[in-house]
Amino acid sequence: MVERPDGVIELHPVIPIPSDQAWFWTERWQRMEREADADIAAGRVVVTEGPDAFFTDLDS
């Protein structure tokens, strides 16, 4: 908030999220984060020891 010399009070919004991180807080991205959290909690994940094992698992 700034009061100008002519008595007008100006409000300047402050966005607490840096603009380069705003994508993370969109409804779409938050929905995908919740889906990922649910998949992890339900055990719908595969852990491999590296890229070779990952691709071998994909091919099987």
N, C-alpha and C positions, 0 to 999 in steps of 0.2 A: 504494500500500500504506500502510495506517495501522495503527499499534498503539494500541489503546485502553488506558485506564488499568487495565482489568481483565486485561490481558495478551493479549487476543484480537487477532489480526491480521486486519484487513479488507482484502480486495482490491477495488478499484474499477476496473472495466474502462474502458479509454480507447479510444474509437472514433476512429481517425485521420481518418475521413471525416465532414465536417460533415453533419448530418442532412438539411439541405436539398439536399444533393448525392448522397444515397444512391441515388436512382433511377438515376443514371448508372452506378453500379457493379453493378446487378443483372445476372444472367446474361442475361436477355432483351435488355437494352439493349446489353450488350457484344457479343452475337451480332449485333445490328443494326449496331453500329459496324464489326465485322469485315466484314459484308456490304457496307457502304458503301465501306470501304477496298478491298475486292476489285473492286467496280464501278469505282471511280476508277482503280485500277491497270490494269484491263482496257480502259479507255477507254470504258466504258459511261456516259458523261456528256455532257450538252449544255451548252455555255456560250453565253449570249446577252448582248446589250449592254444589256438592261434588261427591264422587265416587258412592254412592248409587243412586243418581239422574242420574248420567251418565249411569250406567248399566240399570236402569229402562228405560231411553230414548233409549238405544240401543235395548232393548227387544221389544219396541213398534213399 
